[in-house]
Amino acid sequence: MRPVLLVALTLLAGCDDYVLDTTGGGGSGSRSDAVLALTGDAATGEVVFDTHCAACHDKAGVTGKVGPALGGVVPGAEDAALVSTVLDGKDSMPAQNIPDDQDVADLLAWMRATWR
């Protein structure tokens, strides 16, 4: 009985970032903060979108392919929630493998410039 309780507590302890963070901060924590501290370049962000996002999200933001139409999602979302979704994934969207924080900041800048 004790090992089961220990495993359950260990699993719960690993999930506390997701349970307590209502701003979309997720598990990337300091990486999200680092991205949000950068100034993004929208032109470069478009290239990042084409490389990492366009296969699932319509670039015009009007219709979804596999993922939702971002034109209806991005305007109402906080920057921290968008960055967290890109870095950590959300629901059926997997975390994206974008190793450079500046690329993520550029992507955010492009999404903000495209879908206000």
C-alpha positions as CSV (number, residue, x, y, z in Angstrom):
1,M,0.0,0.0,0.0
2,R,2.8,2.4,0.8
3,P,4.6,2.1,-2.6
4,V,1.3,3.0,-4.3
5,L,0.8,6.1,-2.2
6,L,4.4,7.1,-2.8
7,V,4.0,6.8,-6.6
8,A,0.7,8.7,-6.5
9,L,2.3,11.5,-4.5
10,T,5.3,11.6,-6.9
11,L,3.0,11.9,-9.9
12,L,1.0,14.6,-8.3
13,A,4.1,16.5,-7.4
14,G,5.2,16.5,-11.0
15,C,1.9,17.9,-12.1
16,D,1.7,20.9,-9.8
17,D,2.8,23.4,-12.5
18,Y,-0.1,22.5,-14.7
19,V,-2.7,22.4,-11.9
20,L,-1.7,25.7,-10.3
21,D,-0.8,27.8,-13.3
22,T,-3.9,29.4,-14.8
23,T,-2.0,31.7,-17.2
24,G,-0.9,28.9,-19.5
25,G,2.6,28.8,-18.1
26,G,2.9,25.0,-18.2
27,G,6.1,23.1,-17.5
28,S,8.6,25.2,-19.5
29,G,8.7,27.9,-16.8
30,S,12.0,29.7,-17.2
31,R,12.2,29.0,-20.9
32,S,8.8,30.7,-21.4
33,D,10.0,33.7,-19.3
34,A,13.2,33.9,-21.5
35,V,11.1,33.9,-24.7
36,L,8.8,36.5,-23.4
37,A,11.7,38.8,-22.5
38,L,12.9,38.8,-26.1
39,T,11.8,41.1,-28.9
40,G,10.5,39.1,-31.8
41,D,10.8,39.8,-35.5
42,A,7.5,39.2,-37.4
43,A,9.2,38.6,-40.8
44,T,11.4,35.8,-39.3
45,G,8.4,34.5,-37.3
46,E,6.6,33.9,-40.6
47,V,9.4,31.5,-41.7
48,V,9.2,29.8,-38.3
49,F,5.4,29.4,-38.7
50,D,5.9,28.0,-42.2
51,T,8.4,25.5,-40.9
52,H,6.8,24.4,-37.6
53,C,3.1,25.3,-37.7
54,A,1.6,25.5,-41.3
55,A,1.2,21.7,-41.7
56,C,-1.5,21.8,-39.0
57,H,-2.7,25.4,-38.9
58,D,-4.0,27.4,-41.9
59,K,-1.7,30.4,-42.4
60,A,-4.6,32.7,-43.1
61,G,-6.0,31.7,-39.7
62,V,-9.5,31.3,-41.1
63,T,-9.8,27.5,-41.2
64,G,-8.0,24.8,-39.3
65,K,-6.3,21.9,-41.0
66,V,-5.5,19.4,-38.2
67,G,-5.4,22.2,-35.5
68,P,-7.8,25.1,-34.9
69,A,-8.0,28.3,-37.0
70,L,-5.5,30.5,-35.1
71,G,-7.2,33.7,-36.3
72,G,-9.9,33.0,-33.7
73,V,-7.6,31.8,-31.0
74,V,-4.5,34.1,-30.9
75,P,-6.3,37.5,-30.4
76,G,-7.9,36.4,-27.1
77,A,-4.9,34.5,-25.7
78,E,-2.2,35.8,-23.4
79,D,1.4,35.8,-24.8
80,A,2.4,33.4,-22.0
81,A,-0.3,30.9,-22.9
82,L,0.7,31.0,-26.6
83,V,4.4,30.4,-25.8
84,S,3.5,27.7,-23.4
85,T,1.3,26.0,-26.0
86,V,4.2,26.1,-28.5
87,L,6.8,24.8,-26.1
88,D,4.8,22.3,-24.0
89,G,1.8,21.4,-26.3
90,K,-1.8,21.5,-25.3
91,D,-4.6,19.0,-25.7
92,S,-3.9,17.1,-28.9
93,M,-1.2,19.5,-30.0
94,P,2.3,18.2,-29.3
95,A,5.1,20.3,-28.0
96,Q,7.0,21.8,-30.9
97,N,10.8,21.2,-31.3
98,I,11.9,24.8,-31.7
99,P,15.3,24.9,-30.0
100,D,16.0,28.6,-30.3
101,D,14.2,30.9,-27.9
102,Q,14.5,33.8,-30.4
103,D,12.6,31.7,-33.0
104,V,9.7,31.3,-30.6
105,A,9.7,35.0,-29.9
106,D,9.7,35.7,-33.6
107,L,6.8,33.3,-34.1
108,L,4.9,35.1,-31.3
109,A,5.6,38.5,-33.0
110,W,4.3,37.1,-36.4
111,M,1.2,35.7,-34.8
112,R,0.4,39.0,-33.0
113,A,1.0,41.0,-36.2
114,T,-1.1,38.6,-38.3
115,W,-4.0,38.0,-35.9
116,R,-4.8,41.0,-33.7
